[in-house]
């Protein structure tokens, strides 16, 4: 069971209890939320703790220097890594230079060559890379989405072809640096369109949406071909307009855009409350099964201006009224802490992180004439006069406009707020029972995207269909991306299989995972073979449309062994389902990989098995061990007091906390056999987060436990 889902259930439910007068909300939250976890928890391991420092090369060329916490000059990439940042975002413009003179437009002069320099530094510092393609020659945002000069008169199809080729070529250049490209953004703040295709020009109708989808999918296709494990992000803004964001998410889904991450800018001065941000992102994640991310944010630490340019946030009135934090380094720390919490609050670990925008965009000089010469030569200011040939509105010459929102002082020394990133951890990092990933997904086609459409012979997979209608890859009921393995049969069937194999490069423990959603008449088995020998298997049944279940198996293999991930499906009349987002990856496993079993000795007809898919061990009857779904208690002895997990003759919040801790394999959360029976509050045969919610609702007298 994912830690964050439990935290979300406990937090919201305990707040509900507080509102009913049973417990004070604040003290309950302090007691329950984040219990036993250091830092800020994310459900899917380490979140993205990012920074966009796209201007850094131009700044260094202009003479700006950066230092470590002790005041010693140090490579800023090393300083950021030391501070807890794990990924660098870099914007890429096609040709940000004047046609005749070749003078830079400014803004960091961020063409592909500049991005390569940043990628090289990331590789040296061990930082991941988030590539932000603007598909323009200069700033792209909701108010301007102009095509590059060279593409100005292209048709939509020609632009799509150009986007595909440019994306593929540039990723190839970045790959040569050795940088670990984790995510690619297709367009920047594309709320109103991209690359000259504007939604308003088409009256927001189907035709212009289809044109825009063609551009997004062209970029996505290039990323998938480069590496199907790299996340594809779309980037929007203005989350304070909830209905607009929901509309955008709906339309990219309706036009079948292939992407993984719905990203937004969130600047607290303009973009509403953190509570609204969580609500908007949660709705999108839950409805469309997309990861969500804050791709840009910032907060000011001073109102002082250190260069000849005008600051974007220059006085108290510029702060807006949505949030209230001190204008100081401590205020930055408080804001970022709350922002990470807001993203972490998106259910099921679908909130994956935050990127701070230009935390190192410092002034190149306080003298105007000196600064102007440096801006023109290296492009370290917002814009230079040459930019007006491309964007007539680019009139904010020079200056960073942002140095008072940096995480470094004007003389290049890190502020205390920079180090808040160290406090952000994933639940996997803080839970010693959680195996950690050490390598990439070895499957060539983990999400069934490689063939770009329908296929009954998908790349890297072998399918054997016994379903009456279909058992193949198609754009139907997908979890992420544009395609998934899907099946449907009007009549009952059994024995349909899908398998993928890899030859592992080194000895070790490998985690094999697969997501499955299916109707309740479908039964399926996920198994892992090593060189033809079945090592681990788990059988389960579907829970209904869009109810995705993750199955995870751990196997050991020697170098050169073949590890096979296999799905076997059977179903009744009208059975349907999908499989998506599969993985075979090498992990490091702590000395103790199994959570503690309950302090009891199972009866003669009961066995205990831990398959790694949930935080708690399974109690299975011997007869049912081969077919019973994971995490099911099949015995049904009498219960003295439902919900009383600690057997103290009362069912209260302490029991809810104990159940939650047990579900995430907290070593101190032990229940005896009677406690386990009592903990199954909803009588579904398992002990899960749903039981926590059921118990708390009963305590609040919203429901009664039968």
BATORGU-803762 format. One line per field, with one value per residue (C-alpha): z, x, y. Coordinates in nm, 2 decimals, padded with zeros to 4 digits. Layout:
w c(Z;...)
u c(X;...)
v c(Y;...)
***
This chain:
w c(00.00;-00.09;00.21;00.07;00.00;00.37;00.48;00.25;00.39;00.75;00.71;00.54;00.77;01.09;00.97;00.93;01.29;01.41;01.23;01.41;01.75;01.84;01.80;01.74;01.38;01.44;01.71;01.52;01.21;01.40;01.56;01.24;00.92;00.81;01.12;01.11;00.80;00.78;00.55;00.31;00.17;-00.19;-00.27;-00.57;-00.42;-00.46;-00.62;-00.87;-00.66;-00.95;-01.06;-01.39;-01.43;-01.81;-01.79;-01.60;-01.89;-02.01;-01.65;-01.60;-01.93;-01.80;-01.49;-01.24;-00.98;-00.74;-00.40;-00.15;00.19;00.34;00.09;-00.12;-00.50;-00.64;-00.95;-00.91;-01.03;-00.74;-00.50;-00.62;-00.58;-00.23;-00.15;-00.24;-00.59;-00.82;-01.16;-01.38;-01.62;-01.94;-02.20;-02.56;-02.83;-03.20;-03.30;-03.04;-03.25;-03.49;-03.86;-03.99;-03.71;-03.52;-03.19;-02.92;-02.82;-02.46;-02.20;-02.15;-02.52;-02.48;-02.81;-02.83;-02.80;-02.47;-02.36;-02.44;-02.21;-01.93;-01.99;-01.97;-01.63;-01.51;-01.61;-01.42;-01.11;-01.12;-01.18;-01.41;-01.70;-01.78;-02.14;-02.21;-02.58;-02.65;-03.03;-03.08;-03.11;-02.79;-02.49;-02.52;-02.27;-02.27;-02.44;-02.72;-02.90;-03.21;-03.45;-03.51;-03.79;-04.01;-03.97;-04.00;-04.32;-04.26;-04.27;-03.96;-04.11;-04.19;-03.84;-03.70;-03.91;-03.81;-03.44;-03.47;-03.65;-03.42;-03.10;-03.22;-03.34;-03.02;-02.78;-02.98;-02.91;-02.54;-02.51;-02.62;-02.31;-02.09;-01.91;-01.77;-01.95;-01.71;-01.87;-02.19;-02.21;-02.54;-02.56;-02.28;-02.11;-02.40;-02.25;-02.57;-02.83;-02.95;-03.24;-03.41;-03.38;-03.16;-03.02;-03.04;-03.42;-03.45;-03.21;-02.98;-03.21;-03.29;-03.60;-03.42;-03.12;-03.37;-03.52;-03.19;-03.09;-03.41;-03.29;-02.94;-03.07;-03.31;-03.02;-02.81;-03.08;-03.10;-02.73;-02.73;-03.00;-02.81;-02.49;-02.40;-02.03;-02.05;-01.92;-02.17;-02.01;-02.14;-01.97;-01.89;-01.65;-01.45;-01.22;-01.04;-01.33;-01.23;-01.51;-01.77;-01.65;-01.65;-02.00;-02.12;-01.96;-02.12;-02.47;-02.47;-02.36;-02.62;-02.90;-02.79;-02.71;-02.60;-02.27;-01.91;-01.70;-01.68;-01.56;-01.46;-01.36;-01.01;-00.91;-00.58;-00.67;-00.96;-00.95;-00.65;-00.32;-00.26;-00.16;-00.50;-00.67;-00.49;-00.59;-00.95;-00.99;-00.80;-01.03;-01.34;-01.19;-01.08;-01.40;-01.66;-01.47;-01.54;-01.32;-01.22;-01.16;-01.08;-01.35;-01.24;-00.92;-00.71;-00.41;-00.33;-00.05;-00.08;-00.26;-00.32;-00.69;-00.76;-01.13;-01.38;-01.48;-01.33;-01.10;-01.17;-00.80;-00.67;-00.38;-00.14;-00.38;-00.63;-00.39;-00.45;-00.19;-00.25;-00.01;00.26;00.35;00.47;00.20;00.32;00.28;00.57;00.37;00.07;00.28;00.43;00.09;-00.08;00.21;00.18;-00.20;-00.19;00.06;-00.18;-00.46;-00.23;-00.13;-00.48;-00.43;-00.51;-00.56;-00.88;-00.77;-00.87;-00.77;-00.81;-01.01;-00.90;-01.18;-01.23;-00.87;-00.99;-01.24;-01.08;-01.20;-01.42;-01.31;-01.12;-01.37;-01.67;-01.94;-01.83;-01.79;-02.14;-02.31;-02.13;-02.21;-02.57;-02.58;-02.38;-02.34;-01.96;-01.94;-02.01;-02.36;-02.59;-02.86;-03.13;-03.00;-03.14;-03.49;-03.36;-03.08;-03.10;-02.74;-02.61;-02.45;-02.11;-02.20;-01.98;-01.62;-01.47;-01.32;-01.09;-00.87;-00.57;-00.62;-00.65;-00.39;-00.40;-00.28;-00.54;-00.49;-00.56;-00.21;-00.14;00.08;00.36;00.16;-00.11;00.14;00.21;-00.08;00.15;00.36;00.07;00.06;-00.09;00.12;-00.03;00.10;00.46;00.47;00.51;00.39;00.05;-00.23;-00.42;-00.80;-00.93;-01.30;-01.58;-01.70;-01.92;-02.12;-02.47;-02.49;-02.13;-02.21;-02.55;-02.72;-02.95;-03.25;-03.24;-03.28;-03.30;-03.31;-03.24;-03.26;-03.03;-03.03;-02.75;-02.66;-02.75;-02.75;-02.75;-02.78;-02.69;-02.65;-02.89;-02.99;-02.92;-02.71;-02.86;-02.83;-02.90;-02.78;-02.53;-02.15;-02.12;-01.79;-01.93;-02.28;-02.58;-02.59;-02.37;-02.41;-02.41;-02.42;-02.47;-02.52;-02.56;-02.45;-02.17;-02.24;-02.06;-02.13;-02.32;-02.25;-02.30;-02.22;-02.26;-02.19;-02.12;-02.08;-01.75;-01.76;-01.41;-01.11;-00.86;-00.76;-01.02;-00.97;-01.22;-01.22;-01.42;-01.39;-01.47;-01.47;-01.56;-01.49;-01.20;-01.41;-01.51;-01.33;-01.41;-01.31;-01.33;-01.31;-01.34;-01.49;-01.48;-01.77;-01.81;-01.44;-01.28;-00.97;-00.85;-00.94;-00.80;-00.90;-00.87;-01.01;-01.17;-00.96;-01.23;-01.51;-01.45;-01.11;-01.18;-00.97;-00.95;-00.93;-00.82;-00.81;-00.69;-00.84;-00.83;-01.15;-01.26;-01.53;-01.87;-01.73;-01.92;-01.70;-01.84;-01.73;-01.82;-01.79;-01.82;-01.84;-01.82;-01.81;-01.83;-02.09;-02.17;-01.99;-02.06;-01.92;-01.99;-01.90;-01.91;-01.76;-01.72;-01.58;-01.52;-01.32;-01.11;-00.74;-00.43;-00.14;00.23;00.45;00.56;00.26;00.42;00.67;01.01;01.03;01.29;01.64;01.60;01.47;01.18;01.21;01.03;00.72;00.69;00.53;00.51;00.19;00.11;-00.26;-00.24;-00.38;-00.05;00.27;00.47;00.45;00.32;00.52;00.28;00.34;00.20;-00.04;-00.18;-00.19;-00.57;-00.67;-00.39;-00.48;-00.31;00.04;00.11;00.45;00.35;00.70;00.86;01.23;01.48;01.55;01.90;01.81;01.45;01.42;01.75;01.60;01.93;02.12;02.40;02.38;02.20;01.83;01.81;01.62;01.78;01.60;01.27;01.32;01.40;01.09;00.87;01.01;00.96;00.60;00.52;00.71;01.01;01.21;01.53;01.41;01.53;01.56;01.69;01.51;01.67;01.60;01.23;01.22;01.39;01.16;00.85;00.91;00.58;00.57;00.23;00.34;00.35;00.57;00.36;00.36;00.30;00.64;00.79;00.61;00.71;01.08;01.09;00.93;01.19;01.47;01.32;01.32;00.95;00.91;01.14;01.16;01.12)
u c(00.00;00.14;00.24;00.10;-00.24;-00.26;-00.14;-00.40;-00.68;-00.57;-00.52;-00.86;-01.05;-00.89;-00.97;-01.33;-01.32;-01.19;-01.47;-01.72;-01.58;-01.43;-01.07;-00.89;-00.78;-00.43;-00.33;-00.47;-00.28;00.04;-00.01;-00.11;00.01;00.36;00.40;00.72;00.85;01.14;01.10;00.81;00.68;00.62;00.46;00.67;01.02;01.23;01.04;01.18;01.35;01.44;01.58;01.57;01.91;01.90;02.07;02.38;02.62;02.55;02.59;02.92;03.05;02.96;03.17;02.91;03.06;02.89;03.01;02.94;02.79;03.13;03.20;03.44;03.40;03.24;03.07;02.70;02.60;02.79;02.64;02.28;02.34;02.48;02.17;01.94;01.84;01.84;01.73;01.80;01.55;01.69;01.49;01.58;01.50;01.57;01.76;01.76;01.98;01.93;01.91;02.17;02.40;02.39;02.35;02.18;01.82;01.92;01.73;02.03;02.09;01.94;01.99;02.07;02.45;02.39;02.18;02.46;02.69;02.44;02.39;02.76;02.77;02.47;02.64;02.95;02.75;02.52;02.21;01.92;01.81;01.46;01.46;01.21;01.15;00.98;00.96;01.02;01.32;01.25;01.02;00.70;00.42;00.04;00.06;00.30;00.35;00.53;00.69;01.07;01.17;01.27;00.92;00.72;00.54;00.52;00.19;00.08;00.21;00.54;00.56;00.49;00.77;01.00;00.92;00.98;01.32;01.44;01.35;01.51;01.83;01.86;01.80;02.07;02.32;02.23;02.26;02.63;02.71;02.62;02.34;02.06;01.75;01.46;01.18;01.11;00.86;00.68;00.62;00.63;00.32;00.11;-00.22;-00.31;-00.13;00.22;00.45;00.22;-00.09;-00.32;-00.64;-00.80;-00.74;-00.95;-01.21;-01.11;-01.28;-01.20;-01.00;-00.74;-00.73;-00.65;-00.37;-00.22;-00.24;-00.05;00.23;00.24;00.24;00.52;00.75;00.63;00.70;01.06;01.10;00.95;01.19;01.48;01.40;01.05;01.14;01.18;00.87;00.69;00.54;00.29;00.31;00.03;-00.03;-00.30;-00.41;-00.62;-00.87;-00.97;-01.23;-00.97;-00.72;-00.99;-01.08;-00.72;-00.68;-01.00;-00.91;-00.56;-00.72;-00.99;-00.74;-00.53;-00.21;00.06;00.21;00.28;00.30;00.05;00.28;00.18;00.35;00.26;00.37;00.19;00.16;-00.08;-00.19;-00.42;-00.40;-00.20;-00.53;-00.67;-00.35;-00.38;-00.75;-00.68;-00.39;-00.57;-00.87;-00.65;-00.45;-00.75;-00.95;-00.69;-00.43;-00.15;00.14;00.14;00.42;00.49;00.74;00.80;00.77;00.95;00.92;01.10;01.36;01.40;01.25;01.59;01.70;02.07;02.10;01.98;01.68;01.33;01.23;00.92;00.83;00.93;00.70;00.44;00.16;00.32;00.28;-00.10;-00.34;-00.34;-00.06;00.12;00.49;00.77;00.98;01.30;01.50;01.29;00.98;01.11;01.18;00.83;00.67;00.86;00.79;00.42;00.43;00.60;00.34;00.06;00.20;00.26;-00.10;-00.21;-00.34;-00.16;00.18;00.08;00.23;00.60;00.77;00.86;01.11;01.22;01.26;01.59;01.72;02.06;01.97;02.19;02.29;02.60;02.68;02.52;02.67;02.43;02.70;02.90;02.59;02.46;02.78;02.77;02.40;02.46;02.77;02.65;02.27;02.26;01.96;01.59;01.61;01.83;01.72;01.79;01.50;01.25;01.29;01.13;00.91;00.82;00.70;01.05;01.12;01.24;01.61;01.87;01.85;01.75;01.43;01.46;01.76;01.55;01.37;01.69;01.81;02.15;02.25;02.34;02.71;02.66;02.64;02.36;02.08;01.96;01.64;01.84;01.90;01.53;01.55;01.74;01.42;01.22;01.22;01.02;00.86;01.10;01.39;01.26;01.14;01.43;01.20;01.16;01.39;01.56;01.60;01.96;01.90;01.67;01.38;01.52;01.21;01.22;00.85;00.72;00.41;00.32;00.40;00.68;00.46;00.27;-00.07;-00.27;-00.06;-00.11;00.27;00.40;00.77;00.94;00.63;00.48;00.10;-00.11;-00.48;-00.77;-01.02;-01.31;-01.27;-00.93;-00.62;-00.38;-00.24;-00.47;-00.56;-00.82;-00.83;-00.47;-00.30;-00.03;00.08;-00.14;-00.16;-00.19;-00.24;-00.62;-00.86;-01.23;-01.43;-01.81;-01.77;-01.56;-01.20;-00.88;-00.51;-00.44;-00.08;00.15;00.52;00.84;01.20;01.53;01.88;02.01;02.35;02.46;02.38;02.14;01.78;01.53;01.19;00.92;00.61;00.29;-00.02;-00.35;-00.72;-01.01;-01.37;-01.46;-01.50;-01.14;-00.87;-00.51;-00.17;00.15;00.47;00.84;01.06;01.44;01.59;01.27;01.21;00.91;01.03;00.74;00.37;00.07;-00.29;-00.57;-00.90;-01.01;-01.18;-01.36;-01.30;-01.00;-00.92;-00.55;-00.37;00.01;00.17;00.53;00.76;01.12;01.36;01.73;01.93;02.28;02.45;02.33;02.01;01.68;01.41;01.06;00.76;00.44;00.07;-00.19;-00.56;-00.90;-01.25;-01.62;-01.87;-01.80;-01.47;-01.24;-00.92;-00.58;-00.21;00.03;00.35;00.55;00.90;01.20;01.47;01.77;01.73;01.93;01.76;01.81;01.92;01.56;01.32;01.02;00.81;00.75;00.47;00.20;00.29;00.10;00.14;-00.09;-00.32;-00.25;-00.44;-00.29;00.03;00.19;00.33;00.48;00.48;00.61;00.30;00.16;00.32;00.16;00.21;-00.08;-00.27;-00.38;-00.54;-00.34;-00.62;-00.64;-00.27;-00.25;-00.56;-00.65;-00.59;-00.29;-00.34;-00.66;-00.74;-00.95;-01.04;-01.35;-01.34;-01.56;-01.47;-01.52;-01.50;-01.46;-01.19;-01.02;-00.68;-00.49;-00.74;-00.80;-01.18;-01.24;-01.22;-01.07;-00.81;-00.52;-00.65;-00.67;-00.31;-00.20;-00.37;-00.21;00.13;00.08;-00.02;00.31;00.52;00.62;00.82;00.66;00.30;00.23;-00.12;-00.20;-00.44;-00.75;-00.62;-00.58;-00.94;-01.07;-00.87;-01.07;-01.33;-01.50;-01.52;-01.35;-01.11;-00.80;-00.63;-00.58;-00.60;-00.98;-01.01;-00.85;-01.10;-01.39;-01.29;-01.24;-01.58;-01.73;-01.56;-01.71;-02.05;-02.09;-02.14;-02.18;-01.97;-02.19)
v c(00.00;00.34;00.55;00.87;00.72;00.63;00.97;01.13;00.92;00.98;01.35;01.41;01.18;01.32;01.67;01.55;01.42;01.75;01.94;01.72;01.82;01.49;01.59;01.92;01.92;02.06;01.81;01.52;01.61;01.65;01.30;01.12;01.28;01.19;00.97;00.78;00.96;01.20;01.50;01.54;01.21;01.12;00.79;00.69;00.71;01.03;01.31;01.56;01.83;02.06;02.39;02.57;02.74;02.79;03.13;03.00;02.97;03.32;03.45;03.27;03.40;03.75;03.71;03.59;03.35;03.11;02.98;02.70;02.75;02.83;03.11;02.91;02.93;02.61;02.48;02.58;02.23;02.07;02.33;02.25;01.87;01.92;02.12;01.83;01.92;01.62;01.75;02.05;02.20;02.36;02.56;02.53;02.79;02.71;03.02;03.31;03.53;03.82;03.72;03.97;04.05;03.72;03.92;03.72;03.80;03.75;03.55;03.32;03.26;02.92;02.73;02.36;02.43;02.61;02.31;02.07;02.27;02.25;01.88;01.81;01.98;01.78;01.46;01.56;01.65;01.35;01.55;01.44;01.66;01.79;01.92;02.21;02.26;02.59;02.54;02.91;03.14;03.33;03.34;03.12;03.16;03.20;03.54;03.44;03.11;03.21;02.96;02.98;03.21;02.92;02.76;03.07;02.97;02.60;02.42;02.23;01.90;02.07;02.20;01.86;01.71;01.98;01.93;01.56;01.60;01.89;01.70;01.38;01.55;01.76;01.47;01.29;01.57;01.58;01.21;01.23;01.42;01.13;01.32;01.12;01.27;01.20;01.41;01.61;01.89;01.94;02.32;02.58;02.71;02.60;02.71;02.91;02.70;02.62;02.70;02.94;02.72;02.92;02.79;03.13;03.14;02.83;02.95;02.66;02.42;02.05;02.14;02.36;02.11;01.83;02.05;02.12;01.75;01.67;01.90;01.76;01.40;01.47;01.58;01.29;01.04;01.16;01.12;00.77;00.67;00.81;00.63;00.50;00.53;00.91;01.10;01.32;01.64;01.89;02.23;02.47;02.76;02.95;02.67;02.93;02.89;02.54;02.50;02.61;02.35;02.08;02.17;02.15;01.81;01.69;01.81;01.66;01.34;01.37;01.44;01.14;01.32;01.08;01.21;01.11;01.43;01.72;02.01;02.36;02.68;02.79;03.14;03.23;03.59;03.51;03.15;03.11;02.91;02.60;02.42;02.50;02.38;02.04;02.02;02.10;01.86;01.58;01.61;01.57;01.29;01.10;01.15;01.10;00.89;01.14;01.23;01.60;01.84;02.20;02.29;02.65;02.85;03.11;03.34;03.67;03.70;04.08;04.38;04.52;04.56;04.48;04.57;04.83;04.62;04.63;04.34;04.14;04.14;04.48;04.57;04.44;04.51;04.27;03.97;03.93;03.80;03.42;03.33;03.51;03.44;03.67;03.83;03.66;03.34;03.20;03.29;03.11;02.80;02.81;02.86;02.58;02.34;02.41;02.38;02.04;01.93;02.05;01.84;01.54;01.56;01.45;01.10;00.77;00.93;01.10;01.43;01.39;01.71;02.08;02.29;02.63;02.87;03.05;03.04;03.16;03.44;03.70;04.05;04.07;04.43;04.72;04.96;05.01;05.06;04.76;04.54;04.65;04.54;04.20;04.15;04.21;03.99;03.69;03.73;03.72;03.97;03.92;04.06;04.27;04.51;04.26;04.05;04.30;04.16;03.84;03.97;04.35;04.34;04.23;04.57;04.47;04.52;04.37;04.29;03.96;04.10;03.79;03.83;03.91;03.57;03.38;03.12;03.28;03.63;03.89;03.80;03.43;03.28;03.03;03.14;02.92;02.85;02.66;02.38;02.32;02.07;01.83;01.80;01.66;01.28;01.00;00.74;00.49;00.69;00.70;00.34;00.10;-00.19;-00.03;-00.17;00.10;00.12;00.13;00.10;00.19;-00.01;-00.29;-00.35;-00.20;-00.13;-00.11;00.10;-00.06;00.28;00.18;00.08;00.41;00.24;-00.08;-00.40;-00.77;-00.81;-00.53;-00.46;-00.66;-00.86;-01.20;-01.23;-01.54;-01.46;-01.69;-01.41;-01.41;-01.04;-00.90;-00.92;-00.67;-00.32;-00.03;00.32;00.20;00.22;00.33;00.42;00.65;00.73;00.67;00.29;-00.02;-00.40;-00.44;-00.73;-00.78;-01.10;-01.15;-01.51;-01.67;-01.74;-01.85;-01.87;-01.55;-01.45;-01.16;-01.19;-00.99;-01.10;-00.93;-01.06;-00.90;-00.75;-00.83;-01.05;-00.91;-00.87;-00.76;-00.60;-00.70;-00.48;-00.45;-00.24;-00.42;-00.30;-00.53;-00.61;-00.83;-01.14;-01.13;-01.33;-01.28;-01.40;-01.20;-01.41;-01.37;-01.65;-01.67;-01.86;-02.06;-02.13;-01.97;-01.79;-01.57;-01.53;-01.35;-01.40;-01.14;-01.04;-00.71;-00.45;-00.26;-00.01;00.22;00.06;00.00;-00.26;-00.27;-00.61;-00.65;-00.95;-00.98;-01.23;-01.30;-01.36;-01.41;-01.20;-01.33;-01.49;-01.42;-01.26;-01.29;-01.09;-01.28;-01.20;-01.48;-01.38;-01.55;-01.40;-01.46;-01.33;-00.97;-00.96;-00.67;-00.52;-00.36;-00.39;-00.10;00.05;-00.27;-00.28;-00.50;-00.31;-00.39;-00.29;-00.29;-00.47;-00.40;-00.68;-00.73;-00.71;-00.87;-00.67;-00.83;-01.08;-01.05;-01.17;-01.49;-01.84;-01.92;-02.21;-02.54;-02.44;-02.09;-01.98;-01.64;-01.50;-01.16;-01.07;-00.71;-00.55;-00.42;-00.31;-00.60;-00.98;-01.19;-01.45;-01.72;-02.05;-02.34;-02.43;-02.08;-02.00;-02.04;-01.85;-01.60;-01.23;-01.06;-00.91;-01.11;-01.27;-01.57;-01.69;-01.53;-01.60;-01.41;-01.05;-00.92;-00.55;-00.44;-00.18;-00.26;-00.34;-00.30;-00.51;-00.26;-00.30;00.03;00.13;00.48;00.69;00.50;00.19;00.38;00.49;00.13;-00.01;00.26;00.18;-00.19;-00.14;00.04;-00.23;-00.02;-00.26;-00.13;-00.18;-00.54;-00.69;-01.03;-01.27;-01.12;-00.76;-00.85;-00.98;-00.67;-00.44;-00.56;-00.28;-00.30;-00.68;-00.71;-00.98;-00.75;-00.49;-00.18;00.20;00.15;00.01;00.32;00.54;00.32;00.33;00.70;00.76;00.54;00.73;01.05;00.88;00.92;00.54;00.25;-00.06;-00.36)
***
